[in-house]
Structure formats: C-alpha cells, structure tokens
Amino acid sequence: MKKASKFEKVAARCWNLLNEGKPFTPIFTTGVFLLFFIGQWSETSFWFSFFLSLAGTIPLFILCFLYDFPLFLRNYLFIPLIAALLLVQAPPLSLWLLAAGLYFFFTVFFWGTIYYHLRIGTTWMNFTRFWKLVLKNSDSTSGNAQEQLPKVLMILSVWHYLFETVKDGALSFAEYSPVLYVTAGFGLIAWILHRYLFDWKPAEYEEFTEEETIQAKSDKVIVIVVDGMRKDRFEKAHTPFLDELKAEGTEYRQMETVYPARTVVCFSSMFTGTYPREHGITSNMVWRLGIKVESIFDSLRKVGKKGKLLGIAHLVDAMGSDVETVTAVMKNDVADPSIMQRARNIMESDNPDLFIVQMIATDQTGHSRGVFYDEYLQKINEADKLIEDFVQYLKKEGHMENTTLIICADHGQADGIGGHGHLDEGERFVPFIMHGPHIRKGITVEEKHSLVSLAPTIAHLLGAPFPENSRGPVLKQAIKESREM
C-alpha cells in the first residue's frame, strides 16, 4: 500500500477549501459572479465595478465566514434572504438559476459522482442517491444545500445591486444604505442565534488531568479507530468479534466526541487530551500546521517509548512525523484491508509501544452513500472481521501478552452525506471498548465521558507522563486495581 504523496497532501488541503463551508461560500459565490459576467471581462470598466462592489460586499462575506448555520439554525436563513430582496433591487433570475445549477452540479455530480468515483470507486450513477443526501445534510460543509444556497443567493443579490449601482455612476451613501441594513440585520440575527440557540456543545473539563505516580501497566497499547462509525448503526451491524471484546472487557456507553466533530479535530483532541481552543486544530482545514501542545507521542518519548499513528494524509497536518500516511485514493472495498496489511508491516518493522490505526472505509461509505443504507452496515461488518484478523496476527506474533486493546470511533455520522461536525443526531456519542489483561471484564460504564480522556489513559497504561495540557480524567473504571490482578 502506497504512502500519501506530497501531491496528495497538498491536494487534500486544497480540497478542504471547497469541502469546509466557511471558505466554500466566498470562493463559490465569487466564481458564480464572475461566470455570470464572463462576457464583460475584456472591459476595464467591468473590473473597476467588480472590485468596488466586492469591497462593499466584503462585510457580508465576513459574517457568513464567521457564523455557521448548522442543524435547525439554517431554517432562519430565509429571513435575511427575504430582507435582501425587499431592500435591494432583485437580481436577474438567471443569476440565481446559474448559482443553483452550479451548486448542484458541484455537489451532486462533481463531488458526489466524479470525485468519489475517481477517489474510492463509487458507481457513475451515485448522483441518483447523492442529491437526496445533499438536501438532507445538516452540517456546515459545502454539501449543506439548505445553508449554502440561502447564503450564496443573499450575497449575490447584494453584490449585483452594488455592481449595477457603481456601473451606472457614483455610489452615494443613500444608495449604499440598503446594503448596510441587510448586513447589519444579518449580523444581528446571526449573533442572536449563536448567543441564545447555539447551546449544544459538550461541556469541557476545566481542570488538568490529576497528576499521579508513573507506573506502567501494559507493555503495549493498540488503538483502532473506525473513522465515522455511528454508534446506533454499529449496534445494528453484525460484529461478533467486537461483541466478544465488549463481553470480555469494558464498554463505555456514553463516550462523547469533541466539538467540532471533524476528523483532524477529533484525532488531535484524542491524542493530546485537550480541546481545539488549546491544541489549535479547529477544522479539517488546517491553516497553521501542527498542534500547539504536547501529544501522547511527546509524552512517550520522555520515557524512551515510541508511538506511531497509521492514517490518511490530512492527519499529518496535526501530528506531523508521528503519522505514517496511507493514500486515500483507492477503491473503498480494498481501503481497510490494505490499511490493516500495512499495520502488520509496521508491527514487524517498528514494533511501537503505542500503535494507532485509522480505518477509513466506514466513514467514506457514510459520506458517499449515506449511513442509513446497507452499504454502511456492510463496512462495519467488514471492519469487525479485519480487526479480528489483525488481533489474531498480533497474538500469533506474541504482541498481545500484556497489551491493552482499544476500539473506538472518532465521531459518528449524521443523515445526509454522512456529515459530522456540529453534533447532529448520530454524531455525538461513539463506540468505545477497552480489552486486555489489566482491563475489567464484563463492565458497562453508563457515566458520560469524553474522548479527551484517551491520551491520559494511554499514558497511565504505558507509564508515561500526561501530555502537558491534558484535561481528560483517566478512564479508571475500566482499569483493574493491583489487587484484582
């Protein structure tokens, strides 16, 4: 299996400009506006009017970048859209039709069909399902039609009004005042909604992880993260091996992911023990490479131990050289088998004390085909079998004698295009299983916990100091006391 190339890493970062909703809105809107006036590009007066009207629209762009409207908040976007139509001259219907047409071409055909076919091998007919997923998607990505289209149409209406006004002559304050009203009104609505209704973020631990005497319990910790495995769908899947691990180990029934529940954000929190406000990774679009705090890998190095994370390209943006990359450009049916074979090779060559493996096929199926279809359950079924085969290999090679095994997901997935980030139904709570000689058997923990506890728990098991900003408590309900051994 190939590593992710430099080109793939750069391409992944570029793709996130179109995938993440915040940068998509200005990029797409500007592209639509330019295409609508393509016949005037050769005129100097066009570019003068273009840039001057753009300057007047920038405050609206900034507000759309600052404020997400996920979940039910997107239902309120019709208010500023209608206000814009009432306060400024309505744009040509053809401009709106161009925007809507290009939007659905990008999401349904380019992204949902061409991109997924070339990257993971979905059928050329994927558009027949993907359009429904785009309309249902509630997360603030570019694939959220009910958020992106109102934002784009509102900005285009204001921008076109300014453009035509500037082109006809000087722009007076009286002529600009309707734009000020729209912008101020939109900003007020956004602030009120986020101040009083944006209240579903998980509570954070305020204190740092309590210090303790360092004494290793396990020789190794193996963490297998089934990316995007939704908890209620996992419970409906056929997973005999993971069910066996639950019965013979400890299961955390209310393990909560972090906010926003993006893959790079979640992995950063899982393996630093803290939150985005501290480690600095706030979305999959990483503007500044590298986490700002210590990771579990740094902690292990302090005691002469080594860790390795096997994952796809964009995890490098956060964890750097501690990530062994795999290419994400392969048929989805062979992705996880290839990753698990690569995992065996790493165990043979590096034999790390901490080994983290990211399985990606479940997440990719949720994004491309939806979570409420049989294909999604099938990928969870396949993950169960691959994990069983990998554990049997570890036992055969003598790697499981004093090893703690942790199986979990980084986040769930919502309806639609398997969106995740703002914690819609199906995103917040994830499967979490611990198994090994130092793990209590047959225990189910119903108390709510957070994935930020993973890093300090690994440090506790391997006898390493906690990462310096770790806030999650060690998951001691699962760990045997010495007298229980």
N, C-alpha and C positions, 0 to 999 in steps of 0.2 A: 504494500500500500504506500502511495506517494505521500511525502510531506506537502504541506501547503507551500506553494511557491511564493516568492516575493510579489509577483504579479497578482496572485490570488489574494494576498493580504491587503494590497492596495485596492484591488477591485472590491473587496468586502467593505472597506471603509467608504469607498465611493458609492456603493450600493446603499449603504445606510443613510446617505444624504437623501435618497429617494424613498427609502423604507420608513424612516422615522418621520412622523407627521410634522414636527416643528420645522425642519429645513425643507420638507417637501412643499409646503404651502407657498413660500415665496418663489422657489425655483419653478414650480409648475405654473403658477399664476403669471409670472414674468414671461415664460415660454409661450403661453396661450396668447398673451397680449401682443407679443412680437409677431407671432404667426398670423394673427388677425390683420395686422397692418403690413404684411410682408411686401405688398406692392408699393409701399411708400419708403422702403429702406434707402433708396437711392437719393432721396430728397434731404438736404441739410436741415430744412425746417422741421422734418419729422423728428430727427434726433434731438433737436432743441426742445420741442414739445414733449417728447418722450421723457427726457431726463428731468425736466422741470415738473411735469405731472407726477413722475415717480417720486421726486423729493416730497411732494405734498401728500403722497400716499404712504410714505415710509412709517409714520406713527401707527397706522393701521396694521402694517406688516409686523411691526414690533409687538403690538398687542397680541396678534394671532400667534406669534412665536412664543410669547411668554405664557399664554394661557391655553391649556388643553381643555377640551370639552368631551371627555370620555363618558361612557355609560349613559346615564339619564341626562347628564348636563348638556349633551348635544341637542336635546329636544328644545332647548331655549334659544338656539341659534336663529330660529325663524324671526325672532323679534328684531335684532339688528339688521337682518336682511330686508325685512319689510320696511324698516325705518329708512334704510338707504334708498330704497325705491321711491319712497314718499318725499324724501328731502332733496335728492339729486335727480337730474334728468335720467330717465330709464335708458339703459344702453340698448343697442340693437339686439334683437332676439338672436340673431346669427352669432353674436359674441358668446352668449350663454350656451347656445347649442354646440358651438365649437368647443367650449370648455367641458361641457358634459360629455361630448363624444370622445374627446381626447382623454378625459379622465377614465372612462370605462374601457377605452382601448388600452391605456397603460395598465390598469389594474387587472382587467379580465383576460385580455389577450397577450399583451407583452409580458406581464408579471405572472399571471395565473396559468398561462398556457406555454408561451415560447420559453420564458425563463426557466420555469420548472421542468419543462421537457428537456432542455439542454443541460440543466444542472443535475437533476435527480431522476430523469426518465419518466415523468408522468405522461399520460396519453395526450396526443394532439387534440383530443376532444375535452380536455379538462375545463375549457371555458363553459361547457354546458352545466357544470356544477359551480364553478368559481364565482359566477355573477351573483348567485344566491348568497354565497359566503361573504362577499364584499358588502352586500346590502345589510347583512345581519351583524357584521363585525362592529364591536363596540369599543375597541381600543384605539388610542390616538396615534395610529400609524397612518401612512398614506392610503391604506386599504379600508379606511373607515369612511364610506361614502356619505353617511349622514352627518359627519363632522366636516369633512374636507369640502364637499360641494357648497354648502352654505357659506363657508369662509371664502372660498375662491370667487363665488358669484358676487358676494358683497364687495370684495376688494376690486374686482373687475368693474363693477358699477361705479364706484367712486373714482377709480383711476380713469375710466373712459370719460366721465364727466369733466374731470380736471384736464385731460388731454384735449378734448374738444374746446374747452373754455380758453385754454392757453393758446391753442392754434388760431382761434378767432380774434385774439387780441390780448391785452394785458389782463392779468388776474388780480382783481380787486379783492379787498377784504370781504365785501358783501358777497362776492361770488364764491369765495373760499369758505365762508361761514357754514354752509350746509355740511361740508366735509368735516369741519370741527365738531359739529353737533353729532354726526354719525360716529366719529372716532371717540368723542367723549362719552357718548351713550354706550357704545360697545365696551369701552374700558370700565364704565361703572357697572354694567351688567356682569362682566367677567369678574370684577372684584367682588361683587356681592355673592355670586355663585360660589366662588372659591373660598370666600370668607365664611359663609354660613352653610353651604351644602357639600363642600369638598371635605368630608369628615370620616372617610372610611379607611384611612391609612392605619396600619398596625401600630400599636403602642411600642415604643422603643425602650430598651433597658437604659436607665440613666447612669448606673454605676458601672465601673470597670469590673471585669471578672475578678473574683476574690482570689488573692494570691494563696499559694499552697506549697508544701514541700514537694519537690520534684522527685518522683519515684516511678520509673517505667513499669507498666503492667503488661503491655503487649510488645512483641518483637516487631510486628508489622501492623499497619492499618491499611486496608484496601477499601476505597470508596468508589462505588459505581453509581454514577449519576445518570439516570434515564431522563434525558432532557425532555421537558414538556409532558411528563406522564401525569395526566389528570387523575386525581385520587378516586373519584367515583367511577371513572371508566376502568381504572386499574382493578377496582374491586369487582367489576363485571367480567374482566378478562379471565382467560384460563392460564393461571400462573401457579402450577403445583409446586415448583421449587421455591418460589418466593413465599408461598403459603407455608411451606415447611420451615423456612427460615423464621417466619413470624412465630410459628408454634414453638420453635426451639430457642427463640431469642426474645428480644424486647421490641415492641412496636409502639411508636408514638403516633397516636390517633389524631392529634391536633398540632401537627408541626406546620408552622406558618412561614411562608416565604417573606421576602422583604419588598419594600416599595421604592421605586417602580420595579415590577417583576420582569425585567429584561434579563436575558441570559448572562451577559457580561456583568451586569449589576449583581445578580444573584451569586454568581461564582465568586466575585470579589468579596461580597459580604460573608459567604460561607467559609472562605479560607483566610479572612482577616479577623473575623469575629465582630465586625462593626458595620456601620451603616454608610450609605452613599455620601452623606454630608461630611464624613470623615475620610473615607478612602478615595473619594473624588470621582468615582465612576458612576454617572447618573443615568446613562442610557447605553444602548449598543453603539451609538455614535460617540466615539471617544475622541474628544477634542484635544486632550492632553494625555499622551501615552503614559501608562504606568500608574499603579496605585500610589497614594501618598503616605501610606502607613506600612508597618510590618505585616508580612503574611505568615502563614504557618510554615512556609518553606524557609523563611528567615529564622524562625524560632528553632527549627530542626538543625539548621546549620550551626547554631550556637552550642549544640551538644554533639556535634560531629555526625549528625544523621542527615540523610538526603531524602528529598521528595521529588515526585515527578507527576505532572498533570498531562494526560493524553487527551487532546481536544482539538476542535476545529479552529480555523485561522484567527477569528476575532478575539479569542481568549488571550492571544499574545498581547493585544492592546493593553490589557490589565496586568497580566502576570509575567510578561516578558520571557526570559530564557528558562523559566521553570516550566514552561509549556512545551511539550513535544507535539508539534502540529500534525494534523492529518488533513488531506484535501477533502473539502465538502462537495467537490464536483465529481459525483459518481452516481450510478443507479442506486436508488434508495433501497432496493432489495439486497444489495451487497454492502451497503454502508456499514451497518453494525457488525456483520461477520468479519469484514475487513479490519474494523477497529479492534475487535477482540483478538484477531490474529496478531495485529500489531502490539497489542497489550502483552501477549505471550512473549513476543520477541524482546520487548523492553524488560520483562521479568528475567529473561535469560541473560540479557547483556548488562543491565544496570542493577537489577535486584534492589529497588529502592525500599527504604523503610516505610515511606508513605507513597502509595500509588493511587492516583485518582484517574478514573476513566469516564469520559463523557460519551454516552451512546446517543446518537442523533436521529435515528430513523423515525422514532415515535413522534418527536417534535416536528420533523419535516413532513410527515404524513398529516399531522393536525393542521399545519399551515396550508398545505396544498390540496387536501381532500376533505378537511373538516373532522371534528372529534366525535361526531355522532353517527359515524358510518363504520361498517365492519372493518375497513382497511386499518383504522386506528387501533381497534382491539387486536387485530392480527399482528400489528407491530409490537404491541405489548406482550402478546403471546410469544413472539419470536425472541424478544428481549429476555424473557424468563428462561427460555431454553439456552440462549447464548451465555447468560450468567451462570447457569448450572454447569455448562461445559467448561467455562473458564475456572470455576471453583474446583471442579474435578481435576483439571490440569494442575492447579495450584497444590492440591492435596497430593497428587502423584509426584510432584517435584519437591515435596517437603516444605512448601511455603505456608501451610495453614496450621502448623503445630501450635503456635502461640500468636495467632493473628486475629484481629478484630475486623469483621466484615460489616460495612455499612452500605445499605442500598437506599437510595432516595431519588427524588426529583428536585430540580432547581426551582420549578414553578409549575403550575397547572396550565391549562389552556381553556379559553372561553369558546363559545359558539362563534360561528363565522369562520374567518380564515385562521382559526386557532390562535387568535390574538392573545397577547398577555402583556401586562404592564401595569394596568390600573386596577387590577384585582376585581374583575367581574366574576360572576358565579363560575366556579371550577378552577380558578387561578390561585386562590389564597392558600389553601391547605394542600400539602403534598404527602405522598407516601414516605415513610421513614422507618427503616428496620435496622436493628443492630444485632449482631450474632458473633459469638466467639467464646473462648474458654473463660473470659472474665465478664461475660455478659449474662445477666439473669435470664432464666428460661421461662417462657410462657407468661411473660409480663406484658400487660397493655397499659400504657400511660395515657390517661384521658386529659390531663392538665395541658393547657396551651403552652407551647414552646416555640422558639424561633430558630431558623436556620443559622443565625449568627452564633449559635451555641456549638456549631460543628467544629470550628477551629480550636476553641479551648478544650473541647472534648478529645480531639485528636492529640493535642499537646499533653493533656492529662494521661492518656493511654501510653504515649511514647516517651514520657518523662522529659518533656521539653518545656521551657518557659512559655507562658501565654504570649501571643502577639501583643505588642505594647498598647494597642488601642482596643483590645478585645473587651467586649461588653457582655457577651452571652454567658450565662452560667453553664458550668459543666453538666452534662446530662447524667447525673449520678444515679437517677432512678434505675438506669439500665446497668450500672456497673456494680459488680459484686464487691462487698467488703472483704477484707483479707480473711476473716473468719469463715466466710462462706466457701472458700476455695476447697 
